[in-house]
Amino acid sequence: MATELSTVQRAPSAARRMADAANNFLAALSNEQRATASFVFEGDERYFWHYTPIARNGLLLKHMTTKQRELAFALAESGLSERGVQQVHQIIDLEPILREHEKIQHREERWDRASELYYFSVFGQPGGREPWGWRVGGHHVGLQFTIVDGDLISPVPLFFGANPAEVEYGPQAGFRALLEEEDLARELVQSLDADQQAVAIVDQTAPADILTVNYRKVEPGMTPAGLPLGQMRDGQRDVLVRLIRHYVTRCSDDLSVDAWRRIEGAGLEAITFAWAGPTERSRQNGHYYNVKGPTFMLEYDNTQNDANHIHSVWRDFTNDFGEDLLAAHLTQHPHG
């Protein structure tokens, strides 16, 4: 059943912030650039997202002036927390480091590892009551924000990745852009007793990637269920909650409060934690986990490049790309 718009917590400050940032960005572009960055809201384009370095539609950073880049990043930052902003920049800054890793390790250079290959897109007319949205996409960054009925906002899917997960060479050796995503989950699985691990550890070998990949819609059955939070001890429960909140607080504070309220309101006891692969941290120990509740799923995988390559994502079963909000909006405001 579609969400009732009247019962959803609105976020007018966030909506104004995003609309101002999007309009400022578009106003700074040439007509040709604006045509490249702008799309109608309807249709399939806004559902396209990926986390590999493939070509996308939208305006590339490399085709922007310094001022335009500042405004593009201001748009990205309008939906993220301070930590989320920092992580996005750290992920982008890994590109030249990855290039050096591939050279040192004599790996095939299939892609152009450049920090300018990130695409910015706006869907519909920012502001007003009609649905609109924006997207930032590139290697290991996937931001999709949908704004409905003026000030109802969906921040998912929200994807962060890191390659290398841990920098191996040079002055930044040892740096990990997504440290907590790995360490909190490992702390949890290692704290489980044998009986709990028998339920939580669903496979001794991790899959090659997140199982939901970049599907437009995800379902609970796409990933294995593990140990319910209701069967964990207090300290374990606390770590799982910290892990979930860590993903949710990638988005701005005003949005993450509402997102957590939705997760908590659906019930924490039924949330499950599943792990695959060895529990000890070491190079080449590929590992995977998912966290799944009534309304949402988190997925993480680190298996590629000798387990030094992270993919992590937050999905919502009914409101990815604002689908629940859009359904309610169309019910209450039918379009011709």
C-alpha positions in Angstrom: 0.0 0.0 0.0 1.3 3.4 -0.9 2.5 5.8 1.8 0.0 8.4 3.0 1.7 11.7 2.3 0.0 13.3 5.3 1.6 10.8 7.7 5.1 11.2 6.3 7.6 13.6 8.1 8.3 16.4 5.7 11.8 17.9 5.3 11.2 21.5 4.0 14.7 22.7 4.9 16.4 19.9 3.1 14.1 20.3 0.1 14.9 24.1 -0.1 18.6 23.3 0.3 18.5 20.8 -2.6 16.4 23.0 -4.9 18.6 26.0 -4.3 21.8 24.0 -5.0 20.3 22.4 -8.1 19.1 25.7 -9.5 22.4 27.4 -8.8 24.2 24.6 -10.5 22.0 24.7 -13.6 22.1 28.5 -13.8 25.9 28.5 -13.9 26.0 26.2 -17.0 26.0 27.1 -20.7 22.9 26.1 -22.7 24.8 23.1 -24.1 25.9 22.0 -20.7 22.5 22.5 -19.2 21.0 20.3 -21.9 23.5 17.6 -21.0 22.8 17.8 -17.3 19.0 18.1 -17.5 16.4 15.3 -18.0 12.7 15.0 -17.7 11.5 13.4 -14.5 9.4 10.8 -16.3 10.9 7.8 -18.0 13.7 5.3 -17.3 16.8 7.5 -17.2 16.6 8.5 -13.6 16.5 4.8 -12.6 19.9 4.1 -14.3 22.7 3.8 -11.8 25.9 1.8 -11.5 29.1 1.7 -9.5 31.7 0.7 -12.1 33.5 3.3 -14.2 31.1 3.0 -17.2 29.9 5.9 -19.2 26.7 7.5 -18.0 24.4 10.4 -19.0 24.8 13.7 -17.3 27.5 16.4 -17.2 31.0 15.3 -16.4 33.2 17.1 -13.9 35.9 17.2 -16.5 33.6 19.4 -18.7 33.0 22.0 -16.0 34.8 25.1 -14.9 36.2 25.4 -11.4 33.1 27.5 -10.3 30.8 25.0 -11.9 32.5 22.1 -10.1 32.0 23.9 -6.8 28.3 24.3 -7.5 28.1 20.6 -8.6 29.6 19.5 -5.3 27.4 21.8 -3.4 24.5 19.9 -4.9 26.0 16.6 -3.8 26.6 18.0 -0.4 23.0 19.2 0.0 21.9 15.6 0.6 24.8 14.3 2.7 26.1 14.6 6.2 29.5 16.1 6.9 30.9 12.5 7.1 29.1 11.5 3.9 30.6 14.5 2.1 34.0 13.6 3.4 33.7 10.0 2.3 32.5 11.0 -1.2 35.6 13.1 -1.7 37.9 10.4 -0.3 36.4 7.9 -2.7 36.9 10.2 -5.7 40.4 10.9 -4.5 41.2 7.2 -4.6 41.1 7.2 -8.4 44.7 8.3 -9.0 45.8 6.1 -6.2 44.1 3.1 -7.8 45.9 4.0 -11.1 49.2 3.7 -9.3 48.2 0.4 -7.6 47.4 -1.1 -10.9 50.7 -0.1 -12.4 52.7 -1.4 -9.4 50.8 -4.7 -9.4 51.0 -5.0 -13.2 47.2 -5.3 -13.4 45.4 -4.6 -16.7 44.4 -1.0 -16.9 40.8 -1.4 -18.3 39.5 2.0 -17.2 40.7 5.6 -17.1 41.2 6.2 -13.4 40.4 9.9 -13.2 38.8 12.0 -10.5 37.0 14.0 -13.1 34.8 11.1 -14.4 31.8 11.8 -12.2 28.4 12.7 -13.8 25.9 15.2 -12.4 22.2 15.1 -13.5 19.0 16.9 -12.6 15.5 15.5 -13.3 12.5 17.8 -13.7 12.3 21.3 -12.3 13.9 21.8 -8.9 11.5 23.3 -6.4 7.7 23.5 -6.5 5.2 20.7 -5.8 5.9 18.5 -8.9 8.4 15.6 -8.4 12.0 16.2 -9.3 15.3 14.7 -8.4 19.1 14.7 -8.9 21.8 12.1 -9.3 25.6 11.9 -8.9 27.2 8.9 -10.4 30.7 7.6 -11.1 33.1 4.9 -9.9 32.0 3.9 -6.4 29.7 6.8 -5.9 25.9 6.5 -6.4 23.7 9.2 -5.1 20.0 9.3 -6.0 17.7 11.8 -4.4 14.0 12.1 -5.2 11.8 15.0 -4.0 8.0 14.6 -4.1 5.2 16.9 -3.2 7.6 19.7 -2.5 9.4 18.4 0.6 9.2 14.6 0.9 12.6 13.2 0.1 13.9 9.7 -0.7 17.7 9.4 -0.4 18.0 5.8 -1.7 19.7 3.9 -3.3 22.8 5.2 -1.7 26.1 3.6 -2.7 29.7 4.0 -1.5 32.6 1.9 -2.6 36.4 2.0 -2.2 39.2 0.7 -4.4 41.7 0.2 -2.8 39.8 -0.5 0.4 43.2 0.0 2.1 45.9 2.0 0.4 49.0 -0.1 0.1 51.6 2.3 -1.2 52.8 5.8 -0.9 52.3 8.5 1.7 48.7 7.5 2.3 49.5 3.8 2.9 47.1 2.3 5.5 44.3 4.8 4.7 40.8 3.2 4.6 37.9 5.3 3.2 35.2 2.9 4.5 36.7 1.7 7.7 33.6 1.6 9.9 31.6 -0.3 7.2 34.0 -3.2 7.6 35.1 -3.0 11.2 31.7 -2.7 12.8 30.3 -5.7 11.0 33.5 -7.7 11.8 33.2 -6.7 15.5 29.7 -8.0 15.5 30.3 -11.4 13.8 33.4 -12.0 16.0 31.4 -11.3 19.1 28.8 -14.0 18.3 29.0 -17.4 20.1 29.2 -20.6 18.2 25.4 -21.1 18.1 24.8 -17.6 16.9 27.5 -17.8 14.2 25.9 -21.0 13.0 22.9 -18.9 12.1 24.6 -15.7 11.1 27.4 -17.2 8.9 25.5 -18.3 5.8 28.5 -19.4 3.7 32.2 -20.0 4.1 32.9 -18.2 0.8 31.8 -14.7 0.0 30.0 -13.9 -3.2 31.9 -12.0 -5.9 29.8 -8.9 -5.5 26.8 -7.5 -3.7 23.9 -9.8 -4.7 21.5 -7.0 -5.5 24.0 -5.4 -7.9 22.4 -2.3 -9.4 18.9 -3.7 -9.8 16.1 -1.1 -10.1 14.1 -2.8 -7.4 15.2 -5.1 -4.6 13.3 -7.7 -2.6 14.0 -9.3 0.7 14.5 -12.8 -0.8 17.4 -11.6 -3.0 19.8 -12.1 0.0 20.1 -14.7 2.7 18.6 -14.0 6.1 20.9 -14.5 9.1 20.7 -14.0 12.8 17.8 -11.8 14.1 18.7 -8.9 16.3 16.2 -10.3 18.8 18.5 -13.3 19.3 21.5 -11.1 20.1 22.9 -10.0 23.5 22.8 -6.3 24.4 26.3 -5.4 23.3 25.8 -7.2 20.0 22.5 -5.4 19.4 24.2 -2.1 20.1 26.9 -2.8 17.4 24.3 -3.8 14.9 22.3 -0.6 15.5 25.5 1.4 15.2 26.2 -0.3 11.8 22.8 0.5 10.5 22.9 4.1 11.7 26.4 4.4 10.1 24.9 3.7 6.7 21.8 5.9 7.3 23.8 8.9 8.5 25.6 9.0 5.2 22.7 11.4 4.3 22.1 14.7 5.9 21.1 14.9 9.6 17.5 16.0 8.8 17.0 13.1 6.4 18.8 10.5 8.5 16.5 11.2 11.5 13.5 10.5 9.4 15.1 7.4 7.8 16.0 6.0 11.2 12.5 6.6 12.4 11.1 4.6 9.5 13.5 1.7 10.2 12.9 1.8 14.0 9.1 2.1 13.5 9.0 -1.1 11.4 10.6 -3.0 14.3 14.2 -3.7 15.2 13.8 -7.2 16.6 13.2 -8.8 13.2 16.3 -7.2 11.6 18.8 -9.9 10.6 22.6 -10.0 10.1 24.1 -12.4 7.7 27.9 -12.9 7.0 29.8 -14.9 4.4 33.5 -15.7 4.3 36.2 -15.9 7.0 35.7 -13.7 10.1 39.3 -12.8 10.6 40.7 -9.8 8.9 43.6 -10.5 6.5 44.4 -9.9 3.0 42.7 -12.2 0.5 40.0 -13.1 3.1 37.0 -12.1 1.0 34.0 -11.3 3.0 30.3 -10.2 2.6 27.4 -9.2 4.8 23.9 -8.0 4.6 21.6 -6.4 7.2 17.9 -6.7 6.4 14.8 -5.4 8.1 11.1 -5.1 7.2 11.7 -2.0 5.1 15.4 -1.9 4.1 18.6 -3.7 3.2 22.3 -2.9 3.6 24.7 -4.9 1.6 28.5 -5.0 1.7 31.1 -7.0 -0.2 34.9 -7.0 -0.2 36.2 -9.8 -2.4 37.7 -8.3 -5.6 41.4 -7.4 -6.0 42.5 -9.9 -3.2 39.8 -8.6 -0.9 40.8 -5.0 -1.2 37.8 -3.6 -3.0 34.6 -2.6 -1.2 31.0 -2.2 -2.5 28.4 -1.1 0.0 24.8 0.1 -0.5 21.6 1.1 1.4 18.4 0.1 -0.3 14.7 0.4 0.6 12.2 -2.2 -0.5 9.4 0.2 -1.4 10.9 3.7 -1.5 14.0 3.4 -3.7 13.8 6.3 -6.2 10.9 7.6 -4.1 8.5 5.0 -5.5 6.3 4.9 -2.4 6.1 8.7 -2.2 5.4 8.9 -6.0 2.6 6.4 -5.7 1.0 8.4 -2.9 1.5 11.7 -4.7 -0.2 10.4 -7.9 -3.1 9.0 -5.8 -3.7 12.3 -4.2 -2.8 14.5 -7.2 -3.7 12.6 -10.4 -1.9 13.7 -13.5 -3.5 13.8 -16.9 
